[in-house]
Amino acid sequence: MKGDRGKDTGKTGAAVKDSRRDRLKLALRENLKRRKAQARGRSDAGPSESADTSLNDASGEKPGA
């Protein structure tokens, strides 16, 4: 009786694989759209000048010196 849990769902193995494939395909497509939108947003913003200053030490010395 414990092993009968998944047997009465009415779906065949092929139907389960197809639905899983469709869900993964949709998730990948949405992920790609999101990543493209993020890349467009980053390229529109351009490099900021404050990025260089945040890398520098407050003491004004060069790293490793």
Backbone as CSV, one residue per row, in Angstrom:
resi,resn,N_x,N_y,N_z,CA_x,CA_y,CA_z,C_x,C_y,C_z
1,MET,0.802,-1.194,0.000,0.000,0.000,0.000,0.854,1.271,0.000
2,LYS,2.014,1.235,0.620,2.858,2.423,0.641,3.403,2.741,-0.747
3,GLY,3.672,1.726,-1.551,4.251,1.940,-2.870,3.245,2.349,-3.923
4,ASP,1.951,2.417,-3.600,0.912,2.738,-4.570,0.624,4.233,-4.671
5,ARG,1.399,5.061,-4.031,1.088,6.488,-3.975,1.010,7.150,-5.346
6,GLY,1.975,6.960,-6.209,2.014,7.665,-7.482,1.308,6.951,-8.607
7,LYS,0.723,5.806,-8.370,0.173,5.006,-9.458,-1.202,5.456,-9.914
8,ASP,-2.012,6.059,-9.065,-3.358,6.400,-9.472,-3.489,7.860,-9.910
9,THR,-2.444,8.461,-10.403,-2.519,9.825,-10.904,-3.123,9.865,-12.289
10,GLY,-3.054,8.777,-13.045,-3.655,8.721,-14.364,-2.746,9.202,-15.475
11,LYS,-1.556,9.636,-15.179,-0.627,10.113,-16.209,0.388,9.032,-16.525
12,THR,0.749,8.968,-17.774,1.796,8.033,-18.162,3.146,8.699,-17.974
13,GLY,4.189,7.930,-18.053,5.535,8.479,-17.894,5.870,9.500,-18.965
14,ALA,5.402,9.274,-20.191,5.676,10.206,-21.286,4.969,11.535,-21.064
15,ALA,3.746,11.499,-20.563,3.003,12.733,-20.318,3.659,13.546,-19.209
16,VAL,4.171,12.876,-18.212,4.856,13.565,-17.117,6.127,14.216,-17.637
17,LYS,6.869,13.502,-18.483,8.096,14.063,-19.052,7.789,15.265,-19.930
18,ASP,6.699,15.189,-20.718,6.335,16.306,-21.583,5.952,17.539,-20.771
19,SER,5.182,17.342,-19.705,4.785,18.495,-18.898,6.002,19.100,-18.193
20,ARG,6.919,18.252,-17.761,8.139,18.750,-17.117,8.981,19.525,-18.123
21,ARG,9.099,18.988,-19.331,9.868,19.655,-20.381,9.258,21.016,-20.704
22,ASP,7.926,21.081,-20.772,7.260,22.348,-21.054,7.495,23.363,-19.940
23,ARG,7.420,22.906,-18.681,7.671,23.813,-17.556,9.099,24.327,-17.577
24,LEU,10.052,23.443,-17.859,11.452,23.867,-17.905,11.701,24.825,-19.064
25,LYS,11.079,24.545,-20.204,11.238,25.418,-21.368,10.717,26.817,-21.057
26,LEU,9.561,26.886,-20.413,8.983,28.171,-20.044,9.855,28.900,-19.025
27,ALA,10.365,28.171,-18.046,11.224,28.781,-17.026,12.514,29.314,-17.641
28,LEU,13.095,28.562,-18.564,14.318,29.020,-19.227,14.060,30.263,-20.070
29,ARG,12.923,30.283,-20.752,12.586,31.444,-21.581,12.407,32.688,-20.716
30,GLU,11.702,32.549,-19.596,11.503,33.683,-18.693,12.828,34.147,-18.091
31,ASN,13.694,33.212,-17.751,15.006,33.547,-17.197,15.834,34.318,-18.223
32,LEU,15.784,33.886,-19.470,16.532,34.575,-20.520,16.010,35.995,-20.713
33,LYS,14.692,36.164,-20.706,14.114,37.502,-20.842,14.571,38.408,-19.702
34,ARG,14.556,37.865,-18.479,14.967,38.650,-17.314,16.430,39.043,-17.404
35,ARG,17.281,38.103,-17.817,18.713,38.397,-17.930,18.983,39.423,-19.015
36,LYS,18.259,39.347,-20.136,18.432,40.338,-21.202,18.006,41.725,-20.727
37,ALA,16.916,41.791,-19.976,16.456,43.075,-19.453,17.479,43.652,-18.478
38,GLN,18.065,42.805,-17.644,19.095,43.270,-16.715,20.309,43.783,-17.475
39,ALA,20.714,43.083,-18.529,21.876,43.505,-19.312,21.597,44.835,-20.001
40,ARG,20.372,45.007,-20.513,20.016,46.279,-21.139,20.051,47.402,-20.113
41,GLY,19.572,47.136,-18.919,19.577,48.144,-17.865,20.984,48.534,-17.469
42,ARG,21.879,47.557,-17.429,23.272,47.852,-17.074,23.957,48.653,-18.171
43,SER,23.682,48.337,-19.430,24.348,49.054,-20.515,23.792,50.468,-20.646
44,ASP,22.514,50.676,-20.318,21.927,52.011,-20.368,22.501,52.910,-19.283
45,ALA,22.774,52.348,-18.120,23.280,53.133,-17.000,24.710,53.597,-17.268
46,GLY,25.497,52.783,-17.939,26.880,53.133,-18.223,27.737,53.037,-16.981
47,PRO,29.033,53.140,-17.153,29.931,53.057,-15.994,29.831,54.328,-15.159
48,SER,29.813,54.163,-13.875,29.748,55.329,-13.001,31.152,55.685,-12.532
49,GLU,31.362,56.954,-12.296,32.680,57.404,-11.851,32.920,57.027,-10.397
50,SER,31.867,56.820,-9.642,32.037,56.468,-8.234,32.560,55.047,-8.076
51,ALA,32.466,54.225,-9.115,32.978,52.855,-9.032,34.495,52.870,-8.859
52,ASP,35.170,53.796,-9.515,36.623,53.881,-9.385,37.026,54.342,-7.985
53,THR,36.304,55.279,-7.443,36.670,55.796,-6.130,36.387,54.783,-5.036
54,SER,35.398,53.931,-5.231,35.103,52.948,-4.193,36.175,51.871,-4.131
55,LEU,36.924,51.688,-5.196,37.989,50.701,-5.204,39.253,51.223,-4.534
56,ASN,39.394,52.525,-4.464,40.587,53.116,-3.863,40.490,53.106,-2.350
57,ASP,41.646,53.030,-1.733,41.725,53.078,-0.278,41.583,54.529,0.173
58,ALA,41.029,54.752,1.319,40.832,56.105,1.834,42.153,56.784,2.163
59,SER,43.217,56.009,2.396,44.499,56.592,2.763,45.216,57.215,1.572
60,GLY,44.804,56.885,0.361,45.436,57.445,-0.817,46.652,56.678,-1.274
61,GLU,47.043,55.638,-0.555,48.202,54.844,-0.953,47.799,53.814,-1.991
62,LYS,48.755,53.438,-2.819,48.497,52.406,-3.809,48.503,51.044,-3.130
63,PRO,47.646,50.136,-3.579,47.640,48.799,-2.980,48.961,48.080,-3.222
64,GLY,49.436,47.383,-2.224,50.672,46.621,-2.338,51.923,47.440,-2.105
65,ALA,51.782,48.715,-1.818,52.960,49.565,-1.604,53.237,49.758,-0.141
